[in-house]
Amino acid sequence: MTAPDLEARFRAGDPRALARAITLAESGLPAARPLLRAAREIAASRGPGGTVVLGVTGSPGSGKSTLTDALITYLRGQGKRVAVLAVDPSSPYSGGAILGDRIRMLRHHADEGVFVRSLASRGALGGLSAHTMQVLALMEGAGFDWVILETVGVGQSEVDVAAACDHTLLVLTPAGGDGVQAFKAGIMEIADVIAVNKADLPGADRTVRELLAAQGLGRHDEHTWLAPVRRTIAQTGEGIDKIVDAVLAHRAFLGEAGLRERRTHRAEFEVRTLVQDRVLKRARGVSGDLYARVARGELDADTAADALLAEA
């Protein structure tokens, strides 16, 4: 398939062309650039309110994948086209990722209105791959009504997902003190909607009360958005409609100006992430002698870092 043919098929909404475009973007190949330009052009023509880009994050075991699957089912029932980008942690040694928890989403594979893609983090800082933003842009350009980014939910990724998406859904559970951990980590500040999943477990009411009390303690006024706390049982789909309603309420709260501002921050995050990725590649590829000199005490680390940046 030639580059012009691929772009034409992408613009026409061919899912195979989208899959190929994502592969090119994830690999960092120059052939992805015209496709990315086309995607941004299409997305811009739809305006900031076109595609709902929702980030789903939370601690491991909170049921993010099950909840995402339930969101797909509910949104398809509403006639919405849905794309999911699932970012998984990758091995620091082999670079591979275990994508087994995506198997449950395979039940949507015959549905032309659903597109699911897994992406390994490849050791990216914050858990998001350097090319995650480009893949999101391609999904937006493909005309999906909703694009859901599900993160690994560890480390700094909770903060990164807020920079990558229009709205952030934080998934917690009654067990394991998730609510307390959310307070400690500060991720309450980036959550636009909070789901207390597995709400049929003991302690769900207490977790909800703690979350609401914590919100009341923070600095806020009549213009502050306080993330709605909703109970869900993703396994049965209970409460999923309330999550969607809360996301749409936050979208209305932001308005067009607020969405444009978030998109600008997203573009900044994308550019900075790509710069960081290229600098790190340069640092890995530099002669080992530079690091050996630092180890021998012949050169200080600050000078070595300046030298790498100067040559990047």
C-alpha positions in Angstrom: 0.0 0.0 0.0 1.5 3.3 -1.1 1.6 6.3 1.3 -1.1 8.3 -0.7 -3.4 5.2 -0.8 -2.9 4.7 3.0 -3.8 8.3 3.7 -6.8 8.2 1.4 -8.1 5.0 3.1 -7.4 6.6 6.6 -9.5 9.6 5.6 -12.2 7.3 4.4 -12.4 5.7 7.8 -10.9 2.3 6.9 -10.1 0.5 10.2 -7.2 -1.4 8.6 -5.6 1.9 7.5 -6.0 3.2 11.1 -4.3 0.0 12.4 -1.4 0.5 10.0 -1.1 4.2 10.8 -0.9 3.3 14.6 1.8 0.8 13.9 3.8 3.5 12.0 3.3 6.0 14.7 4.2 3.6 17.5 7.4 2.7 15.6 8.3 6.4 15.3 8.6 6.1 11.5 8.5 9.2 9.2 5.7 7.6 7.2 3.4 8.3 10.1 3.7 12.1 9.8 1.4 12.8 6.9 -1.2 10.5 8.5 -0.8 12.4 11.8 -1.3 15.7 10.0 -4.4 14.3 8.3 -5.8 13.1 11.7 -5.2 16.5 13.3 -6.8 18.3 10.4 -9.9 16.1 10.6 -10.1 16.4 14.4 -9.8 20.2 14.2 -12.6 20.4 11.7 -14.9 18.7 14.2 -14.0 21.3 16.9 -12.9 20.6 20.5 -16.2 19.1 21.4 -16.0 16.4 18.7 -14.4 13.3 20.3 -14.7 12.6 24.0 -11.2 11.6 25.2 -11.5 9.8 28.5 -8.5 8.6 30.6 -9.2 5.7 33.0 -6.7 5.1 35.8 -6.5 3.6 39.2 -4.6 1.1 41.2 -3.9 -2.4 39.9 -6.8 -4.7 40.6 -9.4 -1.9 40.8 -11.1 -3.3 37.8 -10.1 -0.7 35.2 -10.2 -3.2 32.3 -13.6 -4.6 33.3 -15.0 -1.1 33.8 -13.6 -0.1 30.4 -15.3 -3.1 28.8 -18.6 -2.1 30.5 -18.2 1.4 29.1 -17.8 0.0 25.6 -21.0 -2.0 26.0 -23.0 0.9 27.3 -21.7 3.5 24.8 -22.4 1.0 21.9 -25.9 0.7 23.2 -26.2 4.5 22.8 -25.0 4.2 19.2 -21.5 5.7 19.9 -18.4 4.5 18.1 -15.7 3.7 20.6 -11.9 3.3 20.4 -9.8 2.1 23.3 -6.0 2.5 23.8 -4.8 0.3 26.6 -1.3 1.1 27.8 0.4 -1.8 29.6 3.7 -1.9 31.6 6.5 -3.4 29.8 9.5 -5.4 31.1 12.6 -3.3 31.7 14.7 -6.2 30.4 12.9 -7.6 27.3 10.6 -4.6 26.6 7.7 -7.0 26.2 4.3 -6.4 27.8 1.7 -8.8 29.2 -1.6 -7.8 27.5 -3.7 -10.7 28.8 -6.2 -8.6 30.5 -7.4 -7.3 27.1 -8.8 -10.7 26.3 -12.2 -9.8 27.8 -12.5 -7.0 25.2 -12.3 -9.5 22.4 -16.0 -10.0 22.6 -16.3 -6.7 20.7 -14.0 -7.8 17.9 -16.8 -8.3 15.4 -18.3 -4.9 16.1 -17.2 -2.4 13.5 -18.0 0.4 15.9 -15.3 -0.7 18.3 -11.5 -0.5 17.9 -9.2 -1.8 20.6 -5.4 -1.4 20.6 -2.8 -2.3 23.3 0.4 -0.3 23.6 3.4 -1.2 25.7 4.8 1.6 27.8 8.3 0.6 26.8 9.7 2.0 30.0 8.4 5.5 29.4 8.5 7.8 32.3 5.0 8.1 33.8 3.9 4.8 32.3 2.7 6.4 29.0 4.6 5.6 25.8 6.2 8.5 24.0 3.9 7.9 21.1 0.7 7.5 23.1 -0.4 11.0 22.2 0.1 10.3 18.5 -2.0 7.2 18.6 -4.7 9.1 20.4 -4.6 11.7 17.7 -5.0 9.0 15.0 -8.0 7.6 16.8 -9.6 11.0 17.0 -9.0 11.6 13.4 -10.7 8.3 12.6 -13.9 9.9 13.8 -14.7 7.9 16.9 -17.2 9.5 19.3 -15.3 8.3 22.4 -11.6 7.4 22.8 -10.7 5.7 26.1 -7.2 5.7 27.3 -6.6 3.0 30.0 -3.3 3.4 31.8 -1.1 1.0 33.8 -2.2 2.9 36.9 1.1 3.0 38.6 3.7 5.6 39.5 3.2 8.9 37.8 0.8 7.7 35.1 -2.2 9.1 37.0 -0.9 12.6 36.6 0.2 12.0 33.0 -3.2 10.7 31.9 -4.8 14.0 33.1 -2.4 15.8 30.7 -3.3 13.4 27.9 -7.1 13.4 28.0 -10.1 15.7 28.2 -11.4 14.0 31.3 -9.9 11.7 33.9 -11.8 8.8 35.6 -10.2 7.5 38.7 -11.2 3.9 39.6 -10.9 2.9 43.3 -12.2 0.0 45.3 -13.5 -0.3 48.9 -10.8 -2.9 49.7 -7.2 -2.2 50.4 -7.6 1.4 51.5 -7.7 2.8 48.0 -9.4 6.0 49.2 -6.6 6.7 51.7 -4.0 6.0 49.1 -5.7 8.4 46.7 -5.4 11.2 49.4 -1.7 10.4 50.0 -0.8 10.3 46.3 -2.6 13.5 45.5 -4.4 12.0 42.5 -7.7 13.3 43.9 -6.6 16.6 42.4 -6.6 15.4 38.8 -9.7 13.2 39.0 -12.7 14.7 37.1 -14.9 11.7 38.0 -14.4 9.0 40.6 -15.7 5.5 40.4 -15.9 3.3 43.6 -15.9 0.0 41.7 -16.8 -3.4 43.2 -19.3 -1.4 45.2 -20.9 -4.7 46.3 -17.9 -5.3 48.6 -18.0 -4.3 52.3 -16.8 -0.8 53.0 -18.1 0.9 49.8 -20.3 3.4 51.7 -17.4 4.3 54.0 -15.1 4.8 51.0 -17.6 7.1 49.3 -18.0 9.1 52.6 -14.2 9.5 52.9 -13.8 10.7 49.4 -16.6 13.3 49.7 -15.2 14.4 53.1 -11.7 14.8 51.5 -13.1 16.9 48.7 -14.7 19.2 51.2 -11.4 19.8 53.0 -9.7 21.0 49.8 -9.6 24.6 48.7 -12.7 25.3 46.5 -15.4 27.9 45.7 -18.6 28.0 43.7 -16.5 27.8 40.5 -14.6 24.6 41.5 -15.5 21.3 39.9 -15.8 18.6 42.6 -15.4 15.2 41.0 -18.7 13.3 41.3 -18.2 10.0 43.2 -20.2 7.2 41.7 -20.6 3.5 42.8 -20.1 0.9 40.1 -20.1 -2.8 39.8 -18.3 -3.2 36.4 -18.9 -6.9 36.3 -22.6 -6.4 35.9 -22.6 -3.0 34.3 -24.3 -1.4 37.3 -23.6 2.4 37.6 -21.9 2.7 34.2 -24.7 5.0 33.0 -24.0 7.4 35.9 -20.3 7.4 35.0 -21.0 8.5 31.4 -23.5 11.1 32.7 -20.8 12.5 35.1 -18.2 12.7 32.3 -20.7 14.6 30.0 -21.5 16.9 32.9 -17.8 17.7 33.3 -17.6 18.3 29.5 -20.5 20.8 29.8 -18.8 22.4 32.8 -15.6 23.0 30.8 -17.4 24.4 27.8 -15.6 25.0 24.4 -13.1 27.4 26.0 -12.1 24.9 28.7 -11.8 22.1 26.2 -9.6 24.2 23.9 -7.3 25.0 26.9 -7.0 21.2 27.7 -6.2 20.5 24.1 -3.4 23.1 24.2 -2.0 21.5 27.3 -2.2 18.1 25.6 -0.2 19.4 22.7 2.4 20.8 25.1 2.6 17.4 26.8 3.0 15.6 23.5 5.8 17.8 22.3 7.7 17.7 25.6 7.3 13.9 25.8 8.7 13.4 22.3 11.6 15.7 23.1 12.3 13.8 26.3 12.2 10.5 24.3 14.7 11.7 21.8 17.1 13.0 24.4 16.9 9.7 26.3 17.6 7.8 23.0 20.7 10.0 22.6 21.8 9.3 26.1 21.5 5.6 25.6 23.4 5.7 22.4 26.3 7.8 23.5 29.8 6.3 23.9 30.1 4.3 27.1 33.3 6.1 27.8 31.4 9.2 28.9 29.8 7.2 31.7 33.0 5.5 32.6 34.7 8.9 33.0 31.9 9.9 35.5 32.4 6.6 37.3 36.2 7.2 37.5 35.7 10.7 38.9 37.2 12.3 35.9 34.0 14.1 35.0 31.0 15.2 37.1 27.5 14.1 36.1 26.3 17.6 35.5 29.0 18.3 32.9 28.3 15.0 31.3 24.5 15.8 31.1 25.3 19.2 29.6 27.5 17.5 27.0 24.7 15.1 26.0 22.2 18.0 25.7 24.6 20.1 23.6 25.0 17.2 21.1 21.3 16.2 21.0 
